[in-house]
């Protein structure tokens, strides 16, 4: 049995395609992996929008409304300070800035006052001429200028923002790392490494790694850092980077939770904000292959070996609550909206905000990427791909390939669509269930593509082989049966069994009486012409009744009913053929008499019984025919017509078969009586 299964060509095709996809899955070619990522995007969109798991995260947006009411961006730092103070007063537990304040805000008044003071005091000693005596006499003006300078410095917007940040210790200030050499090519090293001290307060300190393992070598390495200006950085007790690293196709699907600079590890804005919200430390554990786990307190975060977390996006932009920054500054909103919340501050106004591509949308607010990451961590609402999932994918590819390899070769090409569609839908349903209910990511492209290629490969193979088989059948049987019977055979070639088999059939022999002596009296051309005139209508009658012309034996005809296609009334059809042959013969006899040709008469023998049917002969030449005692009996019955002076003799078996089939009526009194005609 197993030898028969594995010898099937369709199975071999399926096995070959399965092995190809196993190798492709193992190689993880970038082109196919990109398609796999697109399939993941489709899963997100098919799942649709889901409400965030909780209500801890809200977004205060510098949106079009805020820009219209408070002026173009960037705003004075004093305005940002008002925003922080309002959120602090509203009871916000954490304020996280997806904004960087990398340059001091220009204070025009202070600059003018300092210039006036220098005009009064002159250059430093030794740097230039002494100031004019007239200016020295204006000492009261100098005191006034100094007083104004002190007042202007006291109202410095940068210091106001720093003060506001300091009042809310859980504020997380955003910054970014330089990740590409081109970004630091034109910078002095002090510009991108000298600021490292300002973010050291947020360095991940709780790191466990095997002896001799450098944790930083597994992480994405930064080349430098751009931080907030010193006065704000000094006031901030927490910092987090807001770099977002897309996949190769430009879409954000993973959140980079940690990055390294030198031998130090730093958390992202989202990770640090969650740490402050839970008042829990960030802990990392490394194995020999990379990051094993990241945790915030007792909340474990599933990450890959480089510290990336698959983001379980809840929907397109504005899935999280958005509030206009202008409404916060002006106090129009209920403070309860921000009480005990993580408040993300970022820009969403067109032209100034950070645009990202995500599975849900190619235009997605970057600030909301952080919101999704925070929500995932806070509620353990993760997408995971366990290490054993690769084994699952390979097992699925192998199982699907073997199943289709066993099923598809056994069904007709037209019906192969059914198992293909069924298996595809079942796997797709399992895939969707694991993703939407269990949050588990399995491979979609490799198994679905494998199923399709196996179906197409086997179908194409069967089409070629069946077309070849159909051509062989047409050539083989067009000599034996009518065109309509050939078409029936070709509709379902599997109904044929071309090897030898034993069946109950009806066979007929016909012969022209004394044709040898008649042919001796006529020239060869006339003999052939008469014979063709006789054989043509006789053969037509055989075909009309669904019979198979077995062969011509000189002037004799051998025909069979019930093969190659089964006919339940094969005996009755043979009897009707015999009667119709006699009718046609009488018409021919009239024509021959008019042409002064000798009269021709025939004998017909019909028998029903078991006989062997199939291709018989040598490997070089064979015919589809019947043999057996039942065949020999029909031949002898045809010869008995000479003894009885009749034209048709049927056997008892044919008579009983016809009678049992309800075919007595219309066959004439001789058939009903059971004696020869």
Buried (B, 14 or more C-beta within 10 A) or exposed (E): EEEEEEEBEBBBBBBEBBEBBBEBBEEEEEEBBBBBBBBBBEBBEEBEEBEBBEEBBBBBBBBBBBBEEBEEBBBBBBBBBBBBBBBBEBEBBBBBBBBBBEEBBEBEEBEBBBEBBEEBBBEEEEEEEEBEEEBEEBEEEBEEBBEBBEEBEEEBBBBBBBBBBBBBEBBBBBBBBBBEEEBBEEBEEEBBBEBBEBBEEBBBEEBEBEEEBEBBEBBBEBBBBBBBBBBBBBBBBBBBBBBBEEBEEEBBBBBBBBBBBEEBBBBBBBBBBBBBBBEBEBBBBBBEEBBBBBBBEEBBBBBEEBBBBBBBBBBBBEBBBBBBBBBBBBEEBEBEBBEEBBBBBBBBBEEBBBBBBBBBBEEBBBBBBBBBBBBBBBBEBBBBBEEEBBEBBBEBBBEBBBBBBBBBBBBEBEEBEEBBEEBBEEBBEEBBEBBBEEBBBBBBBBBBBBBEBBBBBBBEBBEEEBEEBBEEBBEBBEEBBBEEBBEBBBEEBEEBEBEEEEBBBBBBBBBBBEBEEBBEEBEEEEBEEBBEBBBEBBBBBBBBBBBBBBEEEEBBBBBBBBBBBEBEBBBBBBBBBBBBBBEBBEEBBEEBEEEEBBEBEBBBBBBBBEBBBBEEEEEEEEEBBBEBEBBBBBBEBBEEBEEEEBBBBBBEBBBEBBBEBEBBEEBEEBBBEEEBB
